[in-house]
């Protein structure tokens, strides 16, 4: 989404990132409609926060 609007914009990705995303979705499962793709793997299933993503290495 763009700043200040609900408009969506395409995001360029590499083929390798799509392979990694597919592997993640195979492990985590598909999210419900209109829910975030990336979710926490510890504790209750919830959207991955900005601060949690910063810890991913």
PDB file of N, CA, C and O in Angstrom:
ATOM      1  N   UNK A   1       0.837  -1.176   0.000  1.00  0.00           N
ATOM      2  CA  UNK A   1       0.000   0.000   0.000  1.00  0.00           C
ATOM      3  C   UNK A   1       0.881   1.239   0.000  1.00  0.00           C
ATOM      4  O   UNK A   1       2.000   1.236   0.513  1.00  0.00           O
ATOM      5  N   UNK A   2       0.360   2.261  -0.572  1.00  0.00           N
ATOM      6  CA  UNK A   2       1.106   3.502  -0.590  1.00  0.00           C
ATOM      7  C   UNK A   2       0.778   4.316   0.645  1.00  0.00           C
ATOM      8  O   UNK A   2      -0.277   4.148   1.257  1.00  0.00           O
ATOM      9  N   UNK A   3       1.677   5.184   0.996  1.00  0.00           N
ATOM     10  CA  UNK A   3       1.490   5.995   2.205  1.00  0.00           C
ATOM     11  C   UNK A   3       0.275   6.901   2.035  1.00  0.00           C
ATOM     12  O   UNK A   3       0.187   7.659   1.069  1.00  0.00           O
ATOM     13  N   UNK A   4      -0.648   6.819   2.967  1.00  0.00           N
ATOM     14  CA  UNK A   4      -1.809   7.689   2.957  1.00  0.00           C
ATOM     15  C   UNK A   4      -2.991   7.199   2.148  1.00  0.00           C
ATOM     16  O   UNK A   4      -4.029   7.859   2.118  1.00  0.00           O
ATOM     17  N   UNK A   5      -2.859   6.056   1.489  1.00  0.00           N
ATOM     18  CA  UNK A   5      -3.977   5.513   0.715  1.00  0.00           C
ATOM     19  C   UNK A   5      -4.048   4.008   0.925  1.00  0.00           C
ATOM     20  O   UNK A   5      -3.147   3.406   1.509  1.00  0.00           O
ATOM     21  N   UNK A   6      -5.120   3.414   0.447  1.00  0.00           N
ATOM     22  CA  UNK A   6      -5.262   1.962   0.472  1.00  0.00           C
ATOM     23  C   UNK A   6      -4.889   1.338  -0.867  1.00  0.00           C
ATOM     24  O   UNK A   6      -5.101   0.144  -1.080  1.00  0.00           O
ATOM     25  N   UNK A   7      -4.332   2.146  -1.771  1.00  0.00           N
ATOM     26  CA  UNK A   7      -3.931   1.631  -3.079  1.00  0.00           C
ATOM     27  C   UNK A   7      -2.795   0.623  -2.911  1.00  0.00           C
ATOM     28  O   UNK A   7      -1.908   0.808  -2.078  1.00  0.00           O
ATOM     29  N   UNK A   8      -2.829  -0.417  -3.692  1.00  0.00           N
ATOM     30  CA  UNK A   8      -1.770  -1.421  -3.669  1.00  0.00           C
ATOM     31  C   UNK A   8      -0.878  -1.224  -4.885  1.00  0.00           C
ATOM     32  O   UNK A   8      -1.338  -0.819  -5.953  1.00  0.00           O
ATOM     33  N   UNK A   9       0.405  -1.516  -4.707  1.00  0.00           N
ATOM     34  CA  UNK A   9       1.362  -1.399  -5.796  1.00  0.00           C
ATOM     35  C   UNK A   9       2.126  -2.710  -5.925  1.00  0.00           C
ATOM     36  O   UNK A   9       2.372  -3.384  -4.925  1.00  0.00           O
ATOM     37  N   UNK A  10       2.507  -3.080  -7.158  1.00  0.00           N
ATOM     38  CA  UNK A  10       3.312  -4.286  -7.325  1.00  0.00           C
ATOM     39  C   UNK A  10       4.693  -4.099  -6.690  1.00  0.00           C
ATOM     40  O   UNK A  10       5.238  -2.996  -6.658  1.00  0.00           O
ATOM     41  N   UNK A  11       5.236  -5.199  -6.191  1.00  0.00           N
ATOM     42  CA  UNK A  11       6.559  -5.181  -5.571  1.00  0.00           C
ATOM     43  C   UNK A  11       7.453  -6.132  -6.361  1.00  0.00           C
ATOM     44  O   UNK A  11       7.113  -7.305  -6.511  1.00  0.00           O
ATOM     45  N   UNK A  12       8.591  -5.652  -6.872  1.00  0.00           N
ATOM     46  CA  UNK A  12       9.482  -6.553  -7.613  1.00  0.00           C
ATOM     47  C   UNK A  12      10.110  -7.585  -6.676  1.00  0.00           C
ATOM     48  O   UNK A  12      10.517  -7.252  -5.562  1.00  0.00           O
ATOM     49  N   UNK A  13      10.185  -8.824  -7.126  1.00  0.00           N
ATOM     50  CA  UNK A  13      10.802  -9.900  -6.336  1.00  0.00           C
ATOM     51  C   UNK A  13      11.695 -10.738  -7.232  1.00  0.00           C
ATOM     52  O   UNK A  13      11.499 -10.783  -8.447  1.00  0.00           O
ATOM     53  N   UNK A  14      12.668 -11.397  -6.641  1.00  0.00           N
ATOM     54  CA  UNK A  14      13.548 -12.289  -7.394  1.00  0.00           C
ATOM     55  C   UNK A  14      12.928 -13.681  -7.454  1.00  0.00           C
ATOM     56  O   UNK A  14      12.116 -14.030  -6.598  1.00  0.00           O
ATOM     57  N   UNK A  15      13.298 -14.477  -8.452  1.00  0.00           N
ATOM     58  CA  UNK A  15      12.819 -15.864  -8.499  1.00  0.00           C
ATOM     59  C   UNK A  15      13.186 -16.646  -7.233  1.00  0.00           C
ATOM     60  O   UNK A  15      12.400 -17.468  -6.763  1.00  0.00           O
ATOM     61  N   UNK A  16      14.373 -16.392  -6.683  1.00  0.00           N
ATOM     62  CA  UNK A  16      14.788 -17.093  -5.470  1.00  0.00           C
ATOM     63  C   UNK A  16      13.874 -16.756  -4.294  1.00  0.00           C
ATOM     64  O   UNK A  16      13.579 -17.629  -3.477  1.00  0.00           O
ATOM     65  N   UNK A  17      13.426 -15.515  -4.196  1.00  0.00           N
ATOM     66  CA  UNK A  17      12.540 -15.154  -3.086  1.00  0.00           C
ATOM     67  C   UNK A  17      11.202 -15.876  -3.199  1.00  0.00           C
ATOM     68  O   UNK A  17      10.589 -16.194  -2.179  1.00  0.00           O
ATOM     69  N   UNK A  18      10.736 -16.141  -4.421  1.00  0.00           N
ATOM     70  CA  UNK A  18       9.485 -16.874  -4.597  1.00  0.00           C
ATOM     71  C   UNK A  18       9.639 -18.334  -4.202  1.00  0.00           C
ATOM     72  O   UNK A  18       8.701 -18.939  -3.683  1.00  0.00           O
ATOM     73  N   UNK A  19      10.821 -18.908  -4.443  1.00  0.00           N
ATOM     74  CA  UNK A  19      11.104 -20.280  -4.015  1.00  0.00           C
ATOM     75  C   UNK A  19      11.083 -20.351  -2.480  1.00  0.00           C
ATOM     76  O   UNK A  19      10.512 -21.275  -1.901  1.00  0.00           O
ATOM     77  N   UNK A  20      11.709 -19.367  -1.835  1.00  0.00           N
ATOM     78  CA  UNK A  20      11.731 -19.327  -0.371  1.00  0.00           C
ATOM     79  C   UNK A  20      10.324 -19.121   0.179  1.00  0.00           C
ATOM     80  O   UNK A  20       9.947 -19.759   1.162  1.00  0.00           O
ATOM     81  N   UNK A  21       9.548 -18.241  -0.442  1.00  0.00           N
ATOM     82  CA  UNK A  21       8.167 -18.013  -0.014  1.00  0.00           C
ATOM     83  C   UNK A  21       7.343 -19.293  -0.150  1.00  0.00           C
ATOM     84  O   UNK A  21       6.556 -19.617   0.739  1.00  0.00           O
ATOM     85  N   UNK A  22       7.514 -20.014  -1.245  1.00  0.00           N
ATOM     86  CA  UNK A  22       6.778 -21.263  -1.443  1.00  0.00           C
ATOM     87  C   UNK A  22       7.132 -22.285  -0.357  1.00  0.00           C
ATOM     88  O   UNK A  22       6.255 -22.983   0.152  1.00  0.00           O
ATOM     89  N   UNK A  23       8.412 -22.369  -0.009  1.00  0.00           N
ATOM     90  CA  UNK A  23       8.835 -23.297   1.052  1.00  0.00           C
ATOM     91  C   UNK A  23       8.225 -22.885   2.389  1.00  0.00           C
ATOM     92  O   UNK A  23       7.782 -23.738   3.158  1.00  0.00           O
ATOM     93  N   UNK A  24       8.199 -21.584   2.669  1.00  0.00           N
ATOM     94  CA  UNK A  24       7.596 -21.095   3.910  1.00  0.00           C
ATOM     95  C   UNK A  24       6.110 -21.446   3.954  1.00  0.00           C
ATOM     96  O   UNK A  24       5.620 -21.923   4.978  1.00  0.00           O
ATOM     97  N   UNK A  25       5.392 -21.218   2.861  1.00  0.00           N
ATOM     98  CA  UNK A  25       3.956 -21.513   2.834  1.00  0.00           C
ATOM     99  C   UNK A  25       3.681 -23.012   2.937  1.00  0.00           C
ATOM    100  O   UNK A  25       2.670 -23.419   3.509  1.00  0.00           O
ATOM    101  N   UNK A  26       4.578 -23.837   2.385  1.00  0.00           N
ATOM    102  CA  UNK A  26       4.436 -25.288   2.553  1.00  0.00           C
ATOM    103  C   UNK A  26       4.522 -25.663   4.029  1.00  0.00           C
ATOM    104  O   UNK A  26       3.797 -26.541   4.495  1.00  0.00           O
ATOM    105  N   UNK A  27       5.413 -24.992   4.761  1.00  0.00           N
ATOM    106  CA  UNK A  27       5.609 -25.294   6.186  1.00  0.00           C
ATOM    107  C   UNK A  27       4.524 -24.652   7.051  1.00  0.00           C
ATOM    108  O   UNK A  27       3.982 -25.306   7.942  1.00  0.00           O
ATOM    109  N   UNK A  28       4.200 -23.384   6.799  1.00  0.00           N
ATOM    110  CA  UNK A  28       3.270 -22.639   7.652  1.00  0.00           C
ATOM    111  C   UNK A  28       1.814 -22.792   7.226  1.00  0.00           C
ATOM    112  O   UNK A  28       0.907 -22.569   8.028  1.00  0.00           O
ATOM    113  N   UNK A  29       1.585 -23.166   5.989  1.00  0.00           N
ATOM    114  CA  UNK A  29       0.223 -23.240   5.465  1.00  0.00           C
ATOM    115  C   UNK A  29      -0.224 -21.898   4.906  1.00  0.00           C
ATOM    116  O   UNK A  29       0.353 -20.855   5.214  1.00  0.00           O
ATOM    117  N   UNK A  30      -1.257 -21.944   4.083  1.00  0.00           N
ATOM    118  CA  UNK A  30      -1.780 -20.707   3.504  1.00  0.00           C
ATOM    119  C   UNK A  30      -2.540 -19.909   4.552  1.00  0.00           C
ATOM    120  O   UNK A  30      -3.277 -20.486   5.352  1.00  0.00           O
ATOM    121  N   UNK A  31      -2.373 -18.595   4.561  1.00  0.00           N
ATOM    122  CA  UNK A  31      -3.114 -17.784   5.531  1.00  0.00           C
ATOM    123  C   UNK A  31      -4.570 -17.654   5.110  1.00  0.00           C
ATOM    124  O   UNK A  31      -4.886 -17.805   3.929  1.00  0.00           O
ATOM    125  N   UNK A  32      -5.460 -17.376   6.055  1.00  0.00           N
ATOM    126  CA  UNK A  32      -6.854 -17.110   5.692  1.00  0.00           C
ATOM    127  C   UNK A  32      -6.931 -15.875   4.776  1.00  0.00           C
ATOM    128  O   UNK A  32      -6.022 -15.045   4.769  1.00  0.00           O
ATOM    129  N   UNK A  33      -7.994 -15.768   4.028  1.00  0.00           N
ATOM    130  CA  UNK A  33      -8.187 -14.639   3.119  1.00  0.00           C
ATOM    131  C   UNK A  33      -8.072 -13.320   3.869  1.00  0.00           C
ATOM    132  O   UNK A  33      -8.604 -13.170   4.969  1.00  0.00           O
ATOM    133  N   UNK A  34      -7.375 -12.372   3.266  1.00  0.00           N
ATOM    134  CA  UNK A  34      -7.184 -11.019   3.798  1.00  0.00           C
ATOM    135  C   UNK A  34      -6.400 -10.990   5.108  1.00  0.00           C
ATOM    136  O   UNK A  34      -6.542 -10.055   5.896  1.00  0.00           O
ATOM    137  N   UNK A  35      -5.569 -12.014   5.345  1.00  0.00           N
ATOM    138  CA  UNK A  35      -4.715 -12.040   6.530  1.00  0.00           C
ATOM    139  C   UNK A  35      -3.252 -11.962   6.091  1.00  0.00           C
ATOM    140  O   UNK A  35      -2.940 -12.312   4.953  1.00  0.00           O
ATOM    141  N   UNK A  36      -2.354 -11.513   6.962  1.00  0.00           N
ATOM    142  CA  UNK A  36      -0.934 -11.414   6.603  1.00  0.00           C
ATOM    143  C   UNK A  36      -0.354 -12.776   6.220  1.00  0.00           C
ATOM    144  O   UNK A  36      -0.753 -13.807   6.762  1.00  0.00           O
ATOM    145  N   UNK A  37       0.587 -12.763   5.285  1.00  0.00           N
ATOM    146  CA  UNK A  37       1.245 -14.000   4.850  1.00  0.00           C
ATOM    147  C   UNK A  37       2.195 -14.496   5.925  1.00  0.00           C
ATOM    148  O   UNK A  37       2.196 -15.682   6.255  1.00  0.00           O
ATOM    149  N   UNK A  38       3.010 -13.593   6.479  1.00  0.00           N
ATOM    150  CA  UNK A  38       4.009 -13.989   7.455  1.00  0.00           C
ATOM    151  C   UNK A  38       3.427 -13.925   8.859  1.00  0.00           C
ATOM    152  O   UNK A  38       2.856 -12.917   9.274  1.00  0.00           O
ATOM    153  N   UNK A  39       3.592 -15.042   9.585  1.00  0.00           N
ATOM    154  CA  UNK A  39       3.050 -15.156  10.929  1.00  0.00           C
ATOM    155  C   UNK A  39       4.138 -15.661  11.865  1.00  0.00           C
ATOM    156  O   UNK A  39       5.139 -16.227  11.424  1.00  0.00           O
ATOM    157  N   UNK A  40       3.935 -15.453  13.152  1.00  0.00           N
ATOM    158  CA  UNK A  40       4.909 -15.947  14.131  1.00  0.00           C
ATOM    159  C   UNK A  40       4.884 -17.471  14.152  1.00  0.00           C
ATOM    160  O   UNK A  40       3.856 -18.091  13.880  1.00  0.00           O
ATOM    161  N   UNK A  41       6.017 -18.059  14.475  1.00  0.00           N
ATOM    162  CA  UNK A  41       6.088 -19.518  14.584  1.00  0.00           C
ATOM    163  C   UNK A  41       6.104 -19.966  16.040  1.00  0.00           C
ATOM    164  O   UNK A  41       5.973 -21.155  16.328  1.00  0.00           O
ATOM    165  N   UNK A  42       6.263 -19.021  16.951  1.00  0.00           N
ATOM    166  CA  UNK A  42       6.260 -19.338  18.379  1.00  0.00           C
ATOM    167  C   UNK A  42       4.975 -18.827  18.998  1.00  0.00           C
ATOM    168  O   UNK A  42       4.478 -17.764  18.624  1.00  0.00           O
ATOM    169  N   UNK A  43       4.437 -19.579  19.939  1.00  0.00           N
ATOM    170  CA  UNK A  43       3.233 -19.137  20.634  1.00  0.00           C
ATOM    171  C   UNK A  43       2.019 -19.161  19.719  1.00  0.00           C
ATOM    172  O   UNK A  43       1.955 -19.917  18.750  1.00  0.00           O
ATOM    173  N   UNK A  44       1.059 -18.309  20.058  1.00  0.00           N
ATOM    174  CA  UNK A  44      -0.184 -18.240  19.284  1.00  0.00           C
ATOM    175  C   UNK A  44       0.096 -17.739  17.871  1.00  0.00           C
ATOM    176  O   UNK A  44       0.988 -16.917  17.662  1.00  0.00           O
ATOM    177  N   UNK A  45      -0.666 -18.235  16.908  1.00  0.00           N
ATOM    178  CA  UNK A  45      -0.537 -17.819  15.512  1.00  0.00           C
ATOM    179  C   UNK A  45      -1.015 -16.373  15.398  1.00  0.00           C
ATOM    180  O   UNK A  45      -2.193 -16.090  15.617  1.00  0.00           O
ATOM    181  N   UNK A  46      -0.109 -15.459  15.058  1.00  0.00           N
ATOM    182  CA  UNK A  46      -0.472 -14.051  14.915  1.00  0.00           C
ATOM    183  C   UNK A  46       0.423 -13.424  13.847  1.00  0.00           C
ATOM    184  O   UNK A  46       1.460 -13.995  13.509  1.00  0.00           O
ATOM    185  N   UNK A  47       0.044 -12.260  13.309  1.00  0.00           N
ATOM    186  CA  UNK A  47       0.866 -11.615  12.292  1.00  0.00           C
ATOM    187  C   UNK A  47       2.271 -11.314  12.816  1.00  0.00           C
ATOM    188  O   UNK A  47       2.454 -10.995  13.990  1.00  0.00           O
ATOM    189  N   UNK A  48       3.243 -11.419  11.938  1.00  0.00           N
ATOM    190  CA  UNK A  48       4.628 -11.125  12.281  1.00  0.00           C
ATOM    191  C   UNK A  48       4.792  -9.615  12.379  1.00  0.00           C
ATOM    192  O   UNK A  48       4.514  -8.896  11.419  1.00  0.00           O
ATOM    193  N   UNK A  49       5.237  -9.135  13.520  1.00  0.00           N
ATOM    194  CA  UNK A  49       5.377  -7.692  13.723  1.00  0.00           C
ATOM    195  C   UNK A  49       6.673  -7.174  13.091  1.00  0.00           C
ATOM    196  O   UNK A  49       7.566  -7.948  12.744  1.00  0.00           O
ATOM    197  N   UNK A  50       6.752  -5.873  12.952  1.00  0.00           N
ATOM    198  CA  UNK A  50       7.960  -5.225  12.443  1.00  0.00           C
ATOM    199  C   UNK A  50       9.160  -5.605  13.302  1.00  0.00           C
ATOM    200  O   UNK A  50      10.221  -5.945  12.778  1.00  0.00           O
ATOM    201  N   UNK A  51       8.990  -5.547  14.635  1.00  0.00           N
ATOM    202  CA  UNK A  51      10.096  -5.813  15.534  1.00  0.00           C
ATOM    203  C   UNK A  51      10.520  -7.278  15.499  1.00  0.00           C
ATOM    204  O   UNK A  51      11.708  -7.575  15.619  1.00  0.00           O
ATOM    205  N   UNK A  52       9.584  -8.183  15.338  1.00  0.00           N
ATOM    206  CA  UNK A  52       9.930  -9.605  15.225  1.00  0.00           C
ATOM    207  C   UNK A  52      10.669  -9.858  13.922  1.00  0.00           C
ATOM    208  O   UNK A  52      11.610 -10.652  13.891  1.00  0.00           O
ATOM    209  N   UNK A  53      10.259  -9.197  12.844  1.00  0.00           N
ATOM    210  CA  UNK A  53      10.936  -9.389  11.549  1.00  0.00           C
ATOM    211  C   UNK A  53      12.373  -8.874  11.612  1.00  0.00           C
ATOM    212  O   UNK A  53      13.257  -9.444  10.972  1.00  0.00           O
ATOM    213  N   UNK A  54      12.617  -7.819  12.363  1.00  0.00           N
ATOM    214  CA  UNK A  54      13.981  -7.300  12.498  1.00  0.00           C
ATOM    215  C   UNK A  54      14.911  -8.313  13.143  1.00  0.00           C
ATOM    216  O   UNK A  54      16.122  -8.259  12.933  1.00  0.00           O
ATOM    217  N   UNK A  55      14.362  -9.242  13.931  1.00  0.00           N
ATOM    218  CA  UNK A  55      15.168 -10.257  14.603  1.00  0.00           C
ATOM    219  C   UNK A  55      15.481 -11.453  13.698  1.00  0.00           C
ATOM    220  O   UNK A  55      16.352 -12.255  14.038  1.00  0.00           O
ATOM    221  N   UNK A  56      14.808 -11.594  12.573  1.00  0.00           N
ATOM    222  CA  UNK A  56      15.030 -12.713  11.672  1.00  0.00           C
ATOM    223  C   UNK A  56      16.407 -12.576  11.048  1.00  0.00           C
ATOM    224  O   UNK A  56      16.760 -11.521  10.522  1.00  0.00           O
ATOM    225  N   UNK A  57      17.175 -13.645  11.108  1.00  0.00           N
ATOM    226  CA  UNK A  57      18.538 -13.609  10.534  1.00  0.00           C
ATOM    227  C   UNK A  57      18.660 -14.546   9.383  1.00  0.00           C
ATOM    228  O   UNK A  57      19.729 -14.648   8.781  1.00  0.00           O
TER     229      UNK A  57
END
